[in-house]
Each structure stands twice: as C-alpha cells, then as structure tokens.
Amino acid sequence: MPPVSPLAPASTPTLPVLAGVRLATAAAGVRYKGRTDLMVAEMAPGTTVGGVLTRSLTAGAPVELCRKHLAQGEGRVLVVNSGNSNTFTGARGQAVVDATVEAAARLFACAPEAVFVSSTGVIGEPPPGDKITGALPDLKAQLKPDAWAAAAAAIMTTDTFPKVATRSAKIDGVAVTINGICKGSGMIAPDMATMLAYVFTDAGLAAPVVQSLLRAGTDKSFNCMTVDGDTSTSDTLLMFATGKAGHKPVTDVNDPRLADFTAQLEDLLIDLAKQTARDGEGATKFVEIRVVGAEHAAAARRIALSIANSPLVKTAIAGEDANWGRIVMAVGKAGERADRDKLAITIGGVAVARNGEPVTGYDETPVVAHMKGREIDIEVDVGIGSGTATVWTCDLTHGYIDINGSYRT
Amino acid sequence: MPPVSPLAPASTPTLPVLAGVRLATAAAGVRYKGRTDLMVAEMAPGTTVGGVLTRSLTAGAPVELCRKHLAQGEGRVLVVNSGNSNTFTGARGQAVVDATVEAAARLFACAPEAVFVSSTGVIGEPPPGDKITGALPDLKAQLKPDAWAAAAAAIMTTDTFPKVATRSAKIDGVAVTINGICKGSGMIAPDMATMLAYVFTDAGLAAPVVQSLLRAGTDKSFNCMTVDGDTSTSDTLLMFATGKAGHKPVTDVNDPRLADFTAQLEDLLIDLAKQTARDGEGATKFVEIRVVGAEHAAAARRIALSIANSPLVKTAIAGEDANWGRIVMAVGKAGERADRDKLAITIGGVAVARNGEPVTGYDETPVVAHMKGREIDIEVDVGIGSGTATVWTCDLTHGYIDINGSYRT
C-alpha cells in the first residue's frame, strides 16, 4: 500500500444516512487480494437518475450500458467493481455486463433498465463475471444505510484515500441531504466527468432535472480538474435522487426552489473534484490555476488546462521552482487568443510578470516560500477579455513515474 | 554534464564543406560557463532563405524578427545563442534583438533584413546583449567552412549530443549538398517546427521555393515528433540556399528537377527530427508510432500524437510494460473518428489486440523482449479509413522529472 497522499484532507466527514439508499461492499477477488473491490447501492423505488459519461470513443461496456439505461431515468441498483475496467474486452466483457444486470434485476426485483454498472481498473482483460454476480446475493443481505465509508473504499484503485463529501440544502423549507463518493487518481483529464463519482440525494427531482443539474455542476467541477491529461475510458458520474425527503418533487430545472440545492450540489462536486486532484498519482502539491481576462469562459478554461497539463509546469512545481516562463509557454500553445505583451502572472499572490515582461526587482522571497508549501496558487491575466476559469491539478513527480511504470506488474 | 542519451546515433556524420557558408562559435557567457553558447553563420550574397516558425502566441522577440525578415527572402547572417530564449522579455529583449541585427548588418555589410537571430534557453530573463554583440567581430574573424560540429554543439541546451545530418542530391545533373543542424530536447511538441533547426544547401532555389519545400518537409518530420507535448516559444526552422552549386536556379516548386532534392531534404529533416526525439529529456526508449486506417492523414497524425503525448503510455514504455490498454485510452481521447470494436494494435510486430478485444492467447514472449529494447514500434489500425501517419517520441522517465524539476537552479 502506498502512503496516503500528503494532500489528503485533514479529516474525513462521516456521511449521514440518506433515506432511500442502502449500501454494501465485498471482497470479491476481481483482481485485488485482501481488500474490498465490489460495491452495491440499492435505491428505493421511484428513485430518479442522471449521469454524465466519458466522451472517449473507446469507452468500456459499462459506460455504454449506463448511457443506454439513463434514457429511462429510473435508478434502483448500482454495481461497481474496482480492479478491472471491463474496457476493450469485446463480447466477453459485454456478456459480463449483461449477466450483472440480469442477476441484479432479478435479485432486487426491478427493471433491468434501472440497474447501473461501473468498472474501473486494468483495460483489456475481461473481468471474472462469476465473481461479481456470485457475490450479489450476499451483498443484498448485508445492505446498510450507513456504509458510505466502506463504499468509497471499495471503488478505489491507485487512490490513497477514499473520497467522500456531504452537503445539506433546503427545498421548499424541507431539509435534503446530498452525499457523494468518488475515486481518482490517474488517467484523469476532464472530458466531462472524470473517473467514477456517485452522488445520492433524498431530494425529489424529476430525472431531467437531475440530468440538467449534474451536467451544469460537472462543468464547474470535474471538468475543471486534471491529473495527467489522460481521459479515462470509464469516466462515469451518476446522481440518484430518492425523493424520500418529502418535499413536493421538482420537475423543472428552472424552479426557483432549486437555488440552494444547486449551490450545495455544485459545492459538493467541486469538493470531490479537488479531492481527486489531491490524490493525483504521485502528487505532492495541490495546484489551483485561475485564468482571468480571456476572450470568454471556454477560452479561459482551455488556457488553464494547457497550464495544468503541461509536464514542464508540473515538474517545475514538483521542484518548487517558480518557473513562470513555462506558464507563458503553456498560454502560448493553448490555441486561444492571447497577447504576450498584455500577459500578467501572479504566483502565491505576488505579481511576477506583467505587460509581457518580468516585474523588475520583485521580491522573490514570498514566492519561494509559497512554492515550498503544499498549496500552489497561480493566476494568469490574459488581458484581452473578461472570460474566467479555475482549474485544479497536482504536480508531476517521481511518484507518478513509479506508479505508472509498473501498474500491471 | 548529464550522460549522453542511450538513444544517440552510433556515429555522427562529418558534415562536408558547403560552398557559400562559413561558421564560427564562441563562449560568450550568455548563461553557461565553460562551453560555447554563440554561433554565427555567414552566407554568400544572393543566398535565399525560407523558414517555419512556432505558432505559439507567446513567441519570443527573435521569432518575431525572423517572421518579419523572411518576407524579403535573403539570408546573409544567422546569429544563435543558447542559454537564454529572449522570450517574454519585453522592450529590453527587443532591444537586444535590434542591437544584434544592427551590429551584424554593419559588420557583415548586408541589409539588416538579411540578418536572422535565434535564442534558446530560459524564458523571462532579458539576455546580456552586450556579450552577444561584443563577440561578433571576433566570431567574424574566425569563420570557417568546416565548423559544423562546433556550430551544432554551441546551440545545445539540455541536449546530450549535437544533432547533425547531411544529404546530397542532384539538380540538373549537378551535385548539391544539404547540411542540417538542430537542437532539442525539452519543450518539444510539434506545432510546426519544434526547437531550433537550420538547414543549408548550395542549391540555387528562389526564396518561395525554399519556403514551400521547408513547409512540406516540416509536416513530415518535425511536426511528427514530440517529447513532452509542450510547444516551445522559440521554435524556428530556417533553410538557407546559397546557389553556389552552379546549376540553373529553380524558381518553381513544381519544377521536376527538384524531385531528388525534395526527397533528400525530407529525409534529412526526418533524420534531425528523430535525433531530437532520441535526445528527449530523460529518454531511454525511442518510440515510433504508426497509425493506419484513420479517417484521413490529419486524423491519423492527431491519434498518433495523442498516443505519443500520453503520460500513461510513456511511463508504461519506460517501465517496459506492453500496457496497450493505455493506447486504447489515448485513441479514445484523441477526438478523431474511431470505433473501439474495429481497433487493432501491434507492438514490435506482434498483434496484441484486434476487433476491439485482446488477441486470445497471443505469445507475449516476443512482446516482452521488444519492450526491453531501445526501439519500440507501435502500430494502430483504426479500421475505418485510409489515413496514415508516423510519429516519433520517447518514453517519460525519472530523468525527465530530475531535469525539469531543477532546470533554473
């Protein structure tokens, strides 16, 4: 077991029970020994679901299943395994997904279309379907409303800590809860939802509302985060809404009653996205990159991601070197409008470059101190418009090379 | 001094004298101690020039100067310094370029527009202009027709070996020579010409012909090579044609007399591009990625570059792991048409995946042996069209992190 990331949150919240959701985990031996690798969540009848899935053109069979099942909007059972992504596994992999859906639908007495399956881990090896379906009856018998920490642990791969978050909001004066769990920590680049993430709420939301809220929230959270610029073939973010909180269901995403919920959901998604960057493979620094003054918001995000994905910027940060020349390079290659002579760069709150040249005689002492810390703040003012974006990432270290040079062995 | 890349060519060709070109180098102390860092090439009157420059929007003052001077098509003096890229250096950097051009034009009695300047090294620190202009008279006194190896060495930064290549061709039955030098080895991603490269020939070519040949050759060489996906702010490829070989000058790029020259030039550019990938920072494996069956050639190149730039693919290669699942991932994120279920992957000539799944029971022994070698061959058949591309890169190792975590210190 690798040591826990030095960037892990100081404390882990205990997720509250959420009416209409029960969870269980098992050590099914899909790949890992001596740890859980299978998680089942059961949602109450009538639970709606929305989802955002990878845009990868080589996505796995579980992703395609989720895409198909999302069309009908009900979510009753979620089955997630770690250790094997069931991607690029052809007919054999598809058969495993089909068998899992069939077994779960029979066991939980629901429509097959209400079963969702995710897999994460090695690509290109058909998973042992029997181990997954064989474990389901026992998992059903062990379902508990408070098994959130165990569920978050069971879906981990190279993650060094489980990622959980919880928020509460009011709809119609009724308190609702939002719980989220997700896993990182490599092959992480935002092309919608990165990696596996699951959000549960007892709010009553029509399926199209869940879908709209999730897509909007994703753009401000997971799509603003990158570890290595490599987009997973399994990226899946699902949200289940049980409606057990008791308020009158929301059927229109523009309903003003959603204001607080929307804000809290966005906050939770950002929390999970940041935790994922904090557990980036080999990470020793958490980096927040804010771009202002771009042509528009999408341009700002592309520039921020160009900086966040640059191996030269990331290795400089790992080396605690405020090498802002590499930030200039990354702005220049982003392909968005920029004017070298209007560019300004701030590191840790200190202006280091302005109007296309270094700030003469700036005091490097606080910048050097900032680079030695765990949290690095970079702000770039492109100077030509009003588009802004914030992106989170981590540094690129020897740890990343160690982990990924020997992942399969 | 870091050790020479294990991927360096076994032998270095001696570049022949080329009528109309003389070179000299100096240790001007721009940044490095105890090595040459300044190179001057003098071309005979009437020498034509073409160039391909970075598309970075934060390009340095020397790049902008070259872009401006290329418009008139005559190339008489080339001044290149290493150690400082004179990029993002504002008015002070521009003044250094202006002073260099003025001093060189006076000294060599040519039009200022026939002087070309390149700089490579750290970004954001105005270079010591006096050291550069001060060294010019002595450099002029030392010009020699055979100083090619010294010239290639003077322009190196983190390169571990000088990169030179030579070819001969016939135009109108007259033998002409093409000599090329270039430098790598980080911040290397193809967005036209990557890094600094200079090609000289005694062929007689009108400037627009030089320009056309160079742009076409770049697309098949430097634009098919990447080290780290980071596009330099200083990328410059210039070709000078002195016309001293004596054949009747070529004024039309479609002139059939150019057939042999075009082929030899392309071969030389590919040679230099491959040498640059072989000297990628920290490289231990040279990787050739061939994509066939893509929608069109540009799609094939984008897919090949998506694979070549993937940190997960590159670290797996460093770890000698034939983790082709990551190749599937990189195809999927490339944004070009692909069909998971038609994809085929070959490593070292052995088919490992076909029709969207692993080849059952393929013999891994030759693949394992191939991964332990220095030269890695990957072929991907996208299976949907006839577009092909070949791209060269290297692996991503601890050496890259070492070099780039402490470049400025």
Interface residues (C-beta under 8 A of the other chain):
Chain A: T54 S56 L57 T58 A59 S85 T87 F88 T89 G90 A91 R92 G93 V122 I123 G124 E125 P126 G186 M187 A189 D191 D228 G229 D230 T231 S232 T233 N309 S310 P311 L312 T315 A316 A318 G319 D321 N323 W324 G325 R326 V328 M329 A330 V331 G332 K333 A334 R337 A338 D339 R340 D341 L343 A353 N355 G356 E357 P358 L396 T397 H398 Y400 I401 N404 G405 S406 Y407 R408 T409
Chain B: T54 S56 L57 T58 A59 S85 T87 F88 T89 G90 A91 R92 G93 V122 I123 G124 E125 P126 G186 M187 A189 D191 D228 G229 D230 T231 S232 T233 N309 S310 P311 L312 T315 A316 A318 G319 D321 N323 W324 G325 R326 V328 M329 A330 V331 G332 K333 A334 R337 A338 D339 R340 D341 L343 A353 N355 G356 E357 P358 L396 T397 H398 Y400 I401 N404 G405 S406 Y407 R408 T409
